[in-house]
Amino acid sequence: MAGKTLSAYVSEEVAENVALEARREDRSPAQIAGLALRFFVSLPRDARASLASLYNLGTQDECRQAVNEVARALNVAEFEMTCRRMADVAGKLVADEASKDEIDQAAVDLTRSALKRRG
């Protein structure tokens, strides 16, 4: 994927955290920064302004609480998206008139297939 290199000034603490997360996720610091920037610029302007205010005016606990709320919202969105996709796939695996046992077996097969792909 073609892209463009950007640079940013961050504190030593942020740079260390980026490096740590990059190692944990087996990514480069540039990939972590790119994903963070993609998320940031996708936020509405008022949300970006609120984020800046939070980091400038909020206590460490207030910042952590707000970040946890955002994380929860992202986790819920991912879960719902995954459920929809799984339902679409599962719907193609069993006939409309399938018995409960056939539906259960299809769910087991789908789960096993997903676990094999995750390796």
C-alpha positions in Angstrom: 0.0 0.0 0.0 1.5 3.3 -1.1 1.6 5.9 1.6 3.3 9.0 2.7 5.7 9.4 5.6 4.8 11.9 8.3 6.8 12.9 11.4 5.5 14.0 14.8 6.9 15.3 17.9 5.9 13.3 21.0 7.2 13.1 24.6 9.7 10.5 25.6 6.9 8.7 27.5 4.7 8.5 24.4 7.6 7.4 22.2 8.4 4.6 24.8 4.8 3.5 24.9 4.6 3.4 21.1 7.7 1.3 21.0 6.4 -1.0 23.7 3.0 -1.5 22.0 4.7 -2.1 18.7 6.8 -4.9 20.2 3.7 -6.4 21.9 1.7 -6.4 18.7 4.6 -7.4 16.4 4.2 -4.1 14.4 6.5 -1.3 13.6 6.2 2.0 15.5 5.2 3.6 12.2 2.2 1.2 11.9 1.1 2.0 15.4 1.4 5.8 14.7 -0.4 5.4 11.3 -3.4 3.6 13.0 -3.5 6.2 15.7 -3.5 9.0 13.2 -6.2 7.3 11.0 -8.4 7.0 14.1 -7.7 10.6 15.2 -8.5 12.2 11.8 -11.7 10.1 11.5 -13.1 11.7 14.6 -15.4 14.7 14.2 -13.7 18.0 15.0 -15.6 18.5 18.2 -14.5 15.1 19.4 -10.9 16.0 18.6 -11.3 19.2 20.5 -12.7 17.3 23.5 -9.8 14.9 23.4 -7.3 17.9 23.5 -9.2 19.4 26.4 -9.3 16.1 28.2 -5.5 15.7 27.9 -4.9 19.4 28.8 -7.3 19.7 31.7 -8.2 16.3 32.9 -6.6 14.3 35.7 -4.8 11.1 34.9 -7.8 9.2 36.3 -10.3 11.2 34.2 -8.2 10.6 31.0 -8.0 6.8 31.8 -11.8 6.7 32.4 -12.5 8.4 29.1 -10.1 6.2 27.2 -11.8 3.1 28.8 -15.2 4.4 27.6 -13.9 4.8 24.0 -12.3 1.3 24.2 -15.6 -0.2 25.4 -17.5 1.5 22.5 -14.9 0.1 20.0 -15.1 -3.4 21.5 -18.9 -3.3 21.3 -18.8 -2.2 17.7 -16.3 -4.9 16.8 -18.4 -7.6 18.5 -21.6 -6.5 16.8 -19.8 -6.4 13.4 -18.4 -9.9 14.0 -21.8 -11.2 15.0 -23.4 -9.9 11.8 -20.6 -11.4 9.7 -20.9 -14.7 11.5 -24.6 -14.7 11.1 -24.3 -14.1 7.4 -21.8 -17.0 7.0 -23.8 -19.3 9.2 -26.9 -18.5 7.3 -25.3 -19.8 4.2 -24.1 -23.0 5.9 -27.5 -24.3 7.0 -30.8 -24.6 5.2 -33.8 -22.6 6.5 -35.5 -25.8 7.5 -32.4 -27.1 9.4 -33.0 -28.8 12.8 -31.5 -27.4 16.0 -28.9 -30.2 16.0 -27.8 -29.3 12.4 -27.6 -25.6 13.4 -25.5 -26.5 16.5 -23.2 -28.7 14.4 -22.8 -25.9 11.9 -21.8 -23.5 14.7 -19.3 -26.0 16.0 -17.8 -26.5 12.5 -17.6 -22.7 12.0 -15.9 -22.2 15.4 -13.3 -24.9 14.6 -12.7 -23.4 11.2 -12.1 -20.0 12.7 -9.8 -21.4 15.4 -7.7 -23.2 12.7 -7.3 -20.0 10.8 -6.1 -18.2 13.9 -3.5 -20.8 14.2 
